[in-house]
Amino acid sequence: MLGYRLYFLNGENHIVEAQEFEAASDLEALNWAEARRDHRAKELWSGARRVQSWRADPTPEVRSEENLSFGIFFGSPSVSKGIAG
């Protein structure tokens, strides 16, 4: 097993969070890192070797209150049942 570090970066490319883990290969480590993808920039390292870097998503998904209300109203069986009868 190889040791890896996944660094999450802020807008100034400073590390704001790090996660250490082990994986059998770079491919396994890349899959692990991709599963933790969010809107922030991040870098995957193994020792002194940078394996992959990702840019920040310029348009992260923003959940507006209107979208949340719509999802709760139409997505909840208990709410729908209460309205129908």
N, CA, C and O atoms as a Tinker XYZ file with bonds, in Angstrom:
   340  protein
     1  N      0.844000   -1.183000    0.000000    73     2
     2  CA     0.000000    0.000000    0.000000    64     1     3
     3  C      0.889000    1.247000    0.000000    63     2     4     5
     4  O      1.941000    1.290000    0.638000    81     3
     5  N      0.432000    2.241000   -0.730000    73     3     6
     6  CA     1.150000    3.510000   -0.826000    64     5     7
     7  C      0.410000    4.573000   -0.035000    63     6     8     9
     8  O     -0.817000    4.541000    0.055000    81     7
     9  N      1.139000    5.505000    0.535000    73     7    10
    10  CA     0.533000    6.609000    1.271000    64     9    11
    11  C      0.223000    7.779000    0.351000    63    10    12    13
    12  O      1.027000    8.139000   -0.510000    81    11
    13  N     -0.951000    8.368000    0.542000    73    11    14
    14  CA    -1.394000    9.521000   -0.255000    64    13    15
    15  C     -1.930000   10.600000    0.665000    63    14    16    17
    16  O     -2.365000   10.334000    1.786000    81    15
    17  N     -1.887000   11.839000    0.156000    73    15    18
    18  CA    -2.489000   12.983000    0.841000    64    17    19
    19  C     -3.328000   13.754000   -0.167000    63    18    20    21
    20  O     -2.870000   14.054000   -1.269000    81    19
    21  N     -4.540000   14.067000    0.213000    73    19    22
    22  CA    -5.418000   14.882000   -0.623000    64    21    23
    23  C     -5.540000   16.238000    0.052000    63    22    24    25
    24  O     -6.058000   16.339000    1.164000    81    23
    25  N     -5.064000   17.276000   -0.615000    73    23    26
    26  CA    -5.098000   18.633000   -0.078000    64    25    27
    27  C     -6.220000   19.421000   -0.743000    63    26    28    29
    28  O     -6.336000   19.429000   -1.969000    81    27
    29  N     -7.035000   20.075000    0.054000    73    27    30
    30  CA    -8.052000   20.998000   -0.442000    64    29    31
    31  C     -7.483000   22.404000   -0.298000    63    30    32    33
    32  O     -6.930000   22.752000    0.746000    81    31
    33  N     -7.619000   23.212000   -1.351000    73    31    34
    34  CA    -6.996000   24.536000   -1.403000    64    33    35
    35  C     -8.042000   25.636000   -1.436000    63    34    36    37
    36  O     -9.138000   25.456000   -1.967000    81    35
    37  N     -7.684000   26.785000   -0.858000    73    35    38
    38  CA    -8.583000   27.938000   -0.932000    64    37    39
    39  C     -8.265000   28.756000   -2.182000    63    38    40    41
    40  O     -7.461000   28.330000   -3.011000    81    39
    41  N     -8.884000   29.915000   -2.322000    73    39    42
    42  CA    -8.712000   30.764000   -3.502000    64    41    43
    43  C     -7.298000   31.267000   -3.713000    63    42    44    45
    44  O     -6.930000   31.639000   -4.828000    81    43
    45  N     -6.486000   31.282000   -2.636000    73    43    46
    46  CA    -5.087000   31.719000   -2.739000    64    45    47
    47  C     -4.136000   30.527000   -2.843000    63    46    48    49
    48  O     -2.925000   30.681000   -2.682000    81    47
    49  N     -4.685000   29.336000   -3.112000    73    47    50
    50  CA    -3.914000   28.096000   -3.214000    64    49    51
    51  C     -3.182000   27.719000   -1.933000    63    50    52    53
    52  O     -2.103000   27.130000   -1.978000    81    51
    53  N     -3.772000   28.061000   -0.791000    73    51    54
    54  CA    -3.253000   27.628000    0.500000    64    53    55
    55  C     -4.062000   26.421000    0.963000    63    54    56    57
    56  O     -5.272000   26.348000    0.751000    81    55
    57  N     -3.380000   25.491000    1.590000    73    55    58
    58  CA    -4.047000   24.285000    2.083000    64    57    59
    59  C     -4.971000   24.648000    3.235000    63    58    60    61
    60  O     -4.555000   25.286000    4.202000    81    59
    61  N     -6.231000   24.233000    3.123000    73    59    62
    62  CA    -7.203000   24.479000    4.190000    64    61    63
    63  C     -7.682000   23.176000    4.819000    63    62    64    65
    64  O     -8.292000   23.183000    5.888000    81    63
    65  N     -7.403000   22.056000    4.151000    73    63    66
    66  CA    -7.786000   20.752000    4.682000    64    65    67
    67  C     -6.915000   19.698000    4.027000    63    66    68    69
    68  O     -6.549000   19.825000    2.859000    81    67
    69  N     -6.584000   18.661000    4.777000    73    67    70
    70  CA    -5.799000   17.556000    4.224000    64    69    71
    71  C     -6.379000   16.240000    4.718000    63    70    72    73
    72  O     -6.809000   16.133000    5.867000    81    71
    73  N     -6.387000   15.250000    3.855000    73    71    74
    74  CA    -6.835000   13.909000    4.215000    64    73    75
    75  C     -5.752000   12.928000    3.783000    63    74    76    77
    76  O     -5.334000   12.925000    2.625000    81    75
    77  N     -5.303000   12.101000    4.716000    73    75    78
    78  CA    -4.304000   11.087000    4.416000    64    77    79
    79  C     -4.996000    9.739000    4.285000    63    78    80    81
    80  O     -5.944000    9.442000    5.012000    81    79
    81  N     -4.512000    8.927000    3.351000    73    79    82
    82  CA    -5.080000    7.604000    3.163000    64    81    83
    83  C     -4.074000    6.727000    2.444000    63    82    84    85
    84  O     -3.054000    7.211000    1.953000    81    83
    85  N     -4.363000    5.440000    2.385000    73    83    86
    86  CA    -3.522000    4.496000    1.672000    64    85    87
    87  C     -4.309000    3.877000    0.525000    63    86    88    89
    88  O     -5.522000    3.689000    0.612000    81    87
    89  N     -3.596000    3.566000   -0.545000    73    87    90
    90  CA    -4.218000    2.927000   -1.711000    64    89    91
    91  C     -3.179000    2.009000   -2.357000    63    90    92    93
    92  O     -1.975000    2.196000   -2.186000    81    91
    93  N     -3.663000    1.024000   -3.095000    73    91    94
    94  CA    -2.777000    0.060000   -3.741000    64    93    95
    95  C     -2.089000    0.636000   -4.977000    63    94    96    97
    96  O     -1.038000    0.143000   -5.386000    81    95
    97  N     -2.677000    1.682000   -5.578000    73    95    98
    98  CA    -2.112000    2.239000   -6.815000    64    97    99
    99  C     -2.573000    3.681000   -6.988000    63    98   100   101
   100  O     -3.470000    4.147000   -6.285000    81    99
   101  N     -1.949000    4.380000   -7.931000    73    99   102
   102  CA    -2.383000    5.740000   -8.255000    64   101   103
   103  C     -3.832000    5.740000   -8.740000    63   102   104   105
   104  O     -4.604000    6.632000   -8.388000    81   103
   105  N     -4.198000    4.760000   -9.532000    73   103   106
   106  CA    -5.565000    4.699000  -10.053000    64   105   107
   107  C     -6.577000    4.569000   -8.916000    63   106   108   109
   108  O     -7.607000    5.242000   -8.922000    81   107
   109  N     -6.292000    3.720000   -7.956000    73   107   110
   110  CA    -7.184000    3.578000   -6.801000    64   109   111
   111  C     -7.242000    4.885000   -6.008000    63   110   112   113
   112  O     -8.311000    5.289000   -5.550000    81   111
   113  N     -6.106000    5.535000   -5.849000    73   111   114
   114  CA    -6.055000    6.809000   -5.124000    64   113   115
   115  C     -6.839000    7.899000   -5.875000    63   114   116   117
   116  O     -7.550000    8.692000   -5.258000    81   115
   117  N     -6.704000    7.931000   -7.196000    73   115   118
   118  CA    -7.454000    8.905000   -7.999000    64   117   119
   119  C     -8.959000    8.678000   -7.861000    63   118   120   121
   120  O     -9.722000    9.635000   -7.731000    81   119
   121  N     -9.380000    7.437000   -7.887000    73   119   122
   122  CA   -10.809000    7.132000   -7.708000    64   121   123
   123  C    -11.293000    7.573000   -6.336000    63   122   124   125
   124  O    -12.387000    8.121000   -6.205000    81   123
   125  N    -10.478000    7.335000   -5.313000    73   123   126
   126  CA   -10.828000    7.745000   -3.952000    64   125   127
   127  C    -10.972000    9.269000   -3.881000    63   126   128   129
   128  O    -11.923000    9.791000   -3.299000    81   127
   129  N    -10.009000    9.968000   -4.484000    73   127   130
   130  CA   -10.033000   11.434000   -4.465000    64   129   131
   131  C    -11.213000   11.982000   -5.256000    63   130   132   133
   132  O    -11.852000   12.938000   -4.817000    81   131
   133  N    -11.511000   11.404000   -6.398000    73   131   134
   134  CA   -12.642000   11.859000   -7.220000    64   133   135
   135  C    -13.962000   11.718000   -6.466000    63   134   136   137
   136  O    -14.863000   12.540000   -6.633000    81   135
   137  N    -14.079000   10.693000   -5.649000    73   135   138
   138  CA   -15.308000   10.488000   -4.883000    64   137   139
   139  C    -15.497000   11.578000   -3.836000    63   138   140   141
   140  O    -16.603000   11.754000   -3.324000    81   139
   141  N    -14.454000   12.298000   -3.515000    73   139   142
   142  CA   -14.519000   13.387000   -2.536000    64   141   143
   143  C    -14.451000   14.750000   -3.196000    63   142   144   145
   144  O    -14.099000   15.741000   -2.555000    81   143
   145  N    -14.779000   14.800000   -4.445000    73   143   146
   146  CA   -14.708000   16.048000   -5.205000    64   145   147
   147  C    -15.808000   16.997000   -4.763000    63   146   148   149
   148  O    -16.957000   16.591000   -4.582000    81   147
   149  N    -15.462000   18.220000   -4.597000    73   147   150
   150  CA   -16.433000   19.283000   -4.356000    64   149   151
   151  C    -15.973000   20.503000   -5.150000    63   150   152   153
   152  O    -15.146000   20.373000   -6.053000    81   151
   153  N    -16.487000   21.660000   -4.833000    73   151   154
   154  CA   -16.195000   22.851000   -5.637000    64   153   155
   155  C    -14.789000   23.416000   -5.425000    63   154   156   157
   156  O    -14.355000   24.277000   -6.190000    81   155
   157  N    -14.072000   22.948000   -4.401000    73   155   158
   158  CA   -12.750000   23.497000   -4.104000    64   157   159
   159  C    -11.664000   22.898000   -4.997000    63   158   160   161
   160  O    -11.802000   21.792000   -5.519000    81   159
   161  N    -10.590000   23.656000   -5.156000    73   159   162
   162  CA    -9.405000   23.126000   -5.823000    64   161   163
   163  C     -8.774000   22.100000   -4.890000    63   162   164   165
   164  O     -8.883000   22.213000   -3.669000    81   163
   165  N     -8.111000   21.097000   -5.470000    73   163   166
   166  CA    -7.450000   20.106000   -4.632000    64   165   167
   167  C     -6.269000   19.510000   -5.373000    63   166   168   169
   168  O     -6.172000   19.589000   -6.597000    81   167
   169  N     -5.365000   18.907000   -4.593000    73   167   170
   170  CA    -4.191000   18.237000   -5.142000    64   169   171
   171  C     -4.021000   16.900000   -4.435000    63   170   172   173
   172  O     -4.224000   16.793000   -3.225000    81   171
   173  N     -3.646000   15.885000   -5.202000    73   171   174
   174  CA    -3.372000   14.561000   -4.675000    64   173   175
   175  C     -1.868000   14.323000   -4.744000    63   174   176   177
   176  O     -1.259000   14.462000   -5.805000    81   175
   177  N     -1.275000   13.967000   -3.615000    73   175   178
   178  CA     0.166000   13.742000   -3.521000    64   177   179
   179  C      0.459000   12.358000   -2.981000    63   178   180   181
   180  O     -0.297000   11.823000   -2.171000    81   179
   181  N      1.567000   11.779000   -3.434000    73   179   182
   182  CA     2.125000   10.563000   -2.860000    64   181   183
   183  C      3.582000   10.865000   -2.561000    63   182   184   185
   184  O      4.403000   10.949000   -3.474000    81   183
   185  N      3.899000   11.027000   -1.303000    73   183   186
   186  CA     5.249000   11.460000   -0.922000    64   185   187
   187  C      5.513000   12.842000   -1.494000    63   186   188   189
   188  O      4.706000   13.752000   -1.310000    81   187
   189  N      6.631000   13.010000   -2.185000    73   187   190
   190  CA     6.983000   14.296000   -2.786000    64   189   191
   191  C      6.477000   14.427000   -4.221000    63   190   192   193
   192  O      6.810000   15.392000   -4.910000    81   191
   193  N      5.670000   13.457000   -4.678000    73   191   194
   194  CA     5.197000   13.437000   -6.068000    64   193   195
   195  C      3.720000   13.856000   -6.143000    63   194   196   197
   196  O      2.850000   13.255000   -5.513000    81   195
   197  N      3.471000   14.905000   -6.933000    73   195   198
   198  CA     2.087000   15.305000   -7.158000    64   197   199
   199  C      1.500000   14.374000   -8.211000    63   198   200   201
   200  O      2.029000   14.251000   -9.316000    81   199
   201  N      0.405000   13.723000   -7.851000    73   199   202
   202  CA    -0.235000   12.761000   -8.736000    64   201   203
   203  C     -1.232000   13.450000   -9.657000    63   202   204   205
   204  O     -1.277000   13.165000  -10.853000    81   203
   205  N     -2.030000   14.354000   -9.103000    73   203   206
   206  CA    -3.099000   15.019000   -9.880000    64   205   207
   207  C     -3.475000   16.312000   -9.175000    63   206   208   209
   208  O     -3.356000   16.422000   -7.954000    81   207
   209  N     -3.921000   17.273000   -9.939000    73   207   210
   210  CA    -4.478000   18.499000   -9.350000    64   209   211
   211  C     -5.783000   18.820000  -10.069000    63   210   212   213
   212  O     -5.943000   18.523000  -11.253000    81   211
   213  N     -6.703000   19.425000   -9.343000    73   211   214
   214  CA    -7.997000   19.814000   -9.874000    64   213   215
   215  C     -8.203000   21.294000   -9.584000    63   214   216   217
   216  O     -7.907000   21.763000   -8.485000    81   215
   217  N     -8.704000   22.019000  -10.558000    73   215   218
   218  CA    -9.053000   23.429000  -10.363000    64   217   219
   219  C    -10.372000   23.528000   -9.611000    63   218   220   221
   220  O    -11.164000   22.586000   -9.582000    81   219
   221  N    -10.585000   24.668000   -9.015000    73   219   222
   222  CA   -11.862000   24.921000   -8.347000    64   221   223
   223  C    -12.961000   25.043000   -9.393000    63   222   224   225
   224  O    -12.741000   25.555000  -10.490000    81   223
   225  N    -14.127000   24.571000   -9.039000    73   223   226
   226  CA   -15.289000   24.716000   -9.911000    64   225   227
   227  C    -15.759000   26.161000   -9.786000    63   226   228   229
   228  O    -16.125000   26.586000   -8.690000    81   227
   229  N    -15.760000   26.928000  -10.874000    73   227   230
   230  CA   -16.136000   28.337000  -10.783000    64   229   231
   231  C    -17.617000   28.544000  -10.472000    63   230   232   233
   232  O    -18.013000   29.628000  -10.045000    81   231
   233  N    -18.424000   27.529000  -10.679000    73   231   234
   234  CA   -19.856000   27.675000  -10.424000    64   233   235
   235  C    -20.368000   26.503000   -9.586000    63   234   236   237
   236  O    -21.069000   25.631000  -10.100000    81   235
   237  N    -20.017000   26.480000   -8.292000    73   235   238
   238  CA   -20.521000   25.394000   -7.459000    64   237   239
   239  C    -22.041000   25.434000   -7.382000    63   238   240   241
   240  O    -22.646000   26.503000   -7.456000    81   239
   241  N    -22.646000   24.273000   -7.235000    73   239   242
   242  CA   -24.103000   24.202000   -7.148000    64   241   243
   243  C    -24.565000   24.928000   -5.894000    63   242   244   245
   244  O    -24.116000   24.627000   -4.788000    81   243
   245  N    -25.449000   25.867000   -6.073000    73   243   246
   246  CA   -25.997000   26.622000   -4.957000    64   245   247
   247  C    -27.447000   26.206000   -4.799000    63   246   248   249
   248  O    -28.233000   26.261000   -5.745000    81   247
   249  N    -27.783000   25.794000   -3.605000    73   247   250
   250  CA   -29.145000   25.345000   -3.353000    64   249   251
   251  C    -29.930000   26.533000   -2.805000    63   250   252   253
   252  O    -29.762000   26.930000   -1.652000    81   251
   253  N    -30.776000   27.081000   -3.641000    73   251   254
   254  CA   -31.572000   28.218000   -3.216000    64   253   255
   255  C    -32.734000   27.742000   -2.362000    63   254   256   257
   256  O    -33.113000   26.572000   -2.409000    81   255
   257  N    -33.290000   28.646000   -1.591000    73   255   258
   258  CA   -34.427000   28.303000   -0.742000    64   257   259
   259  C    -35.624000   27.888000   -1.592000    63   258   260   261
   260  O    -36.391000   27.011000   -1.193000    81   259
   261  N    -35.788000   28.503000   -2.749000    73   259   262
   262  CA   -36.893000   28.142000   -3.637000    64   261   263
   263  C    -36.746000   26.697000   -4.101000    63   262   264   265
   264  O    -37.725000   25.950000   -4.110000    81   263
   265  N    -35.533000   26.291000   -4.487000    73   263   266
   266  CA   -35.301000   24.913000   -4.920000    64   265   267
   267  C    -35.531000   23.936000   -3.778000    63   266   268   269
   268  O    -36.085000   22.857000   -3.988000    81   267
   269  N    -35.111000   24.302000   -2.570000    73   267   270
   270  CA   -35.308000   23.422000   -1.429000    64   269   271
   271  C    -36.790000   23.251000   -1.134000    63   270   272   273
   272  O    -37.238000   22.137000   -0.860000    81   271
   273  N    -37.557000   24.335000   -1.184000    73   271   274
   274  CA   -38.990000   24.253000   -0.921000    64   273   275
   275  C    -39.671000   23.371000   -1.961000    63   274   276   277
   276  O    -40.527000   22.555000   -1.623000    81   275
   277  N    -39.294000   23.534000   -3.215000    73   275   278
   278  CA   -39.879000   22.731000   -4.289000    64   277   279
   279  C    -39.597000   21.247000   -4.047000    63   278   280   281
   280  O    -40.491000   20.409000   -4.171000    81   279
   281  N    -38.339000   20.930000   -3.700000    73   279   282
   282  CA   -37.966000   19.542000   -3.469000    64   281   283
   283  C    -38.673000   18.943000   -2.274000    63   282   284   285
   284  O    -39.081000   17.782000   -2.312000    81   283
   285  N    -38.824000   19.715000   -1.215000    73   283   286
   286  CA   -39.501000   19.210000   -0.027000    64   285   287
   287  C    -40.978000   19.012000   -0.322000    63   286   288   289
   288  O    -41.556000   17.993000    0.054000    81   287
   289  N    -41.593000   19.981000   -0.993000    73   287   290
   290  CA   -43.021000   19.915000   -1.258000    64   289   291
   291  C    -43.373000   18.727000   -2.145000    63   290   292   293
   292  O    -44.299000   17.971000   -1.849000    81   291
   293  N    -42.623000   18.569000   -3.239000    73   291   294
   294  CA   -42.959000   17.526000   -4.202000    64   293   295
   295  C    -42.234000   16.207000   -3.931000    63   294   296   297
   296  O    -42.642000   15.164000   -4.442000    81   295
   297  N    -41.165000   16.242000   -3.135000    73   295   298
   298  CA   -40.391000   15.028000   -2.929000    64   297   299
   299  C    -40.768000   14.251000   -1.690000    63   298   300   301
   300  O    -40.345000   13.105000   -1.544000    81   299
   301  N    -41.534000   14.818000   -0.805000    73   299   302
   302  CA   -41.838000   14.161000    0.466000    64   301   303
   303  C    -43.193000   13.477000    0.408000    63   302   304   305
   304  O    -44.203000   14.152000    0.211000    81   303
   305  N    -43.252000   12.155000    0.572000    73   303   306
   306  CA   -44.527000   11.444000    0.537000    64   305   307
   307  C    -45.483000   11.922000    1.624000    63   306   308   309
   308  O    -46.692000   11.982000    1.398000    81   307
   309  N    -44.958000   12.262000    2.803000    73   307   310
   310  CA   -45.853000   12.682000    3.886000    64   309   311
   311  C    -46.502000   14.018000    3.567000    63   310   312   313
   312  O    -47.673000   14.228000    3.885000    81   311
   313  N    -45.766000   14.915000    2.950000    73   311   314
   314  CA   -46.345000   16.208000    2.576000    64   313   315
   315  C    -47.364000   16.002000    1.484000    63   314   316   317
   316  O    -48.455000   16.567000    1.546000    81   315
   317  N    -47.033000   15.195000    0.472000    73   315   318
   318  CA   -47.972000   14.954000   -0.623000    64   317   319
   319  C    -49.245000   14.297000   -0.122000    63   318   320   321
   320  O    -50.338000   14.658000   -0.558000    81   319
   321  N    -49.121000   13.339000    0.785000    73   319   322
   322  CA   -50.264000   12.621000    1.323000    64   321   323
   323  C    -51.172000   13.584000    2.087000    63   322   324   325
   324  O    -52.397000   13.514000    1.982000    81   323
   325  N    -50.556000   14.481000    2.855000    73   323   326
   326  CA   -51.329000   15.427000    3.643000    64   325   327
   327  C    -52.132000   16.376000    2.773000    63   326   328   329
   328  O    -53.235000   16.779000    3.141000    81   327
   329  N    -51.587000   16.731000    1.627000    73   327   330
   330  CA   -52.284000   17.659000    0.722000    64   329   331
   331  C    -53.415000   16.927000   -0.002000    63   330   332   333
   332  O    -54.505000   17.471000   -0.181000    81   331
   333  N    -53.143000   15.696000   -0.413000    73   331   334
   334  CA   -54.143000   14.957000   -1.192000    64   333   335
   335  C    -55.311000   14.489000   -0.328000    63   334   336   337
   336  O    -56.397000   14.267000   -0.864000    81   335
   337  N    -55.147000   14.337000    0.929000    73   335   338
   338  CA   -56.284000   13.885000    1.714000    64   337   339
   339  C    -55.873000   13.510000    3.030000    63   338   340
   340  O    -56.702000   13.100000    3.842000    81   339
